[in-house]
Amino acid sequence: MKLQSLFRQFVSSSAPSEQDQEPTYKELDSRLIKSTRYDFDSQHLYIRFHDGREMVYCRVTPYAYNAFLNAESFSNHFYSFIHMRYLKYPLM
């Protein structure tokens, strides 16, 4: 019995699940924003800044995220359409 439980622990811990994997961020060419990612299920937009902060913006539609990614200036679009329009909180 002990050998089987040890084997199960080894197998379950050696294969990373989807939940254990680090989310993938998209690097941006911006002086303000370092990278971003979007969670379609929760509609959360995660933004990492060059100064080390990371913010989560809630209830951002996929359309709004797509518009952000296709903007000529990520910083200008961020300040005009995201920063003050969505509920946000810092990520620790």
C-alpha positions, 0 to 999 in steps of 0.5 A: 500500500505504501508503495502505491501511494508513493507512486501516486504522489510522484506521478501527480506531482511530476506532471504539471496540471493546467492550474499549476502552469504559469500564465503566458503574458504577451510582451508589448512594445510600450514605455509604460506597459511591459506585458499583458494577458487576458483571461477569457473565462473571468474577463480579467485583463492583467497588465504588468508595468515596467515599474514592477506593478501588476494590475487586474482590470475586471469585466473587460470584454474580449472586444476591448482587449482586442482593441487594446492589442491593436491600438497604435499606442498601447499607453494612449489606449490604456489611459483613454479606454481602460485605466478609469473605465474598469474596476481594478486592483493590484495583484500581489 
